[in-house]
């Protein structure tokens, strides 16, 4: 496989791409590449002020005039299900087609806190917020002509993750890295189960894939030490980023590949193929065995629907196919 780069992103003219957490880090770099290749990007951001500043920087760096509507900044707080639903409702009212949904935003290894809905924040933002958002948008994504994709960002930290159904929100015992690993494993279980359910429903043109950035030096690593108030940990993290991390531009390549490269199969897992899968150019990989556990994924799906109140109606996704099948059965009976 050749070294795939952002220069290999195909023409995206006429496509609408939704990116959560588009105002910084990997989401920012992916957004730059998407608009550079002709897409309109809906920047789903917790802070619209930060989103507008990021959009202005992208316009300046990519040479787009301020009035050109290639970037659409909208508020979407993944830690608040009401905000997620409001964002989705407004988006569906304004866009007839959604070609790619990038479930990118996340928090990592922060002190324990809770979302507006009482979920442990890492599980609530990284998994449940994206589960709800995808559920609100999936019918429109499937109905959009041509191939469409849903890409969910995971992490190598899924390797140590376990889904603790007895203490999903870590109320009894909290370890910031254990909670992060659980959320990243949940991302993969969700992405693979979504593909299985889409396939079972007869959906052929929508792909659910997952990716991970390796070790990319972004602001994500600094949030935990900052919230802890630990200057020592903050400087240690910055040193590790400088020595071990690859750039955000490189870290965004697996997301860009999963979202745009030709021939990405449903259920794919894309990551950097260099040293210890931490850096390098994107390639298809395999996540750990636990992430492919269908029983575990099915149980997590049920719990996620119960917690978010968002249910997926897969039978409604292909009404024409259902009608055709019914007509064919009726003709055979005649």
Secondary structure, 3 states (H helix, E strand, C coil): CCCCCHHHCCCCCCCEEEEECCCCHHHHHHHHHHHHCCCEEEEEECCHHHHHHHHHHHHHHHCCCCCCCCEEEEECCCCCHHHHHHHHHHHHHHCCCCCEEEECCCCCCCCCCECCCCCEHHHHHHHHHHHHHHHHHHHHHHHCCCCEEEEEECCHHHHHCCCCCCCCCCCCCCCHHHHHHHHHHHHHHHHHHHHHHHHHCCCCCEEEEEECCCCECCCHHHHHHHHHCCHHHHHHHHHHHHHHCECHHHHCHHHHHHHHCCCCCCCCEEEECCHHHCCCCEEECCCCHHHHCHHHHHHHHHHHHHHHCCCCCHHHHHHHHHHHHHHHHHHHHC
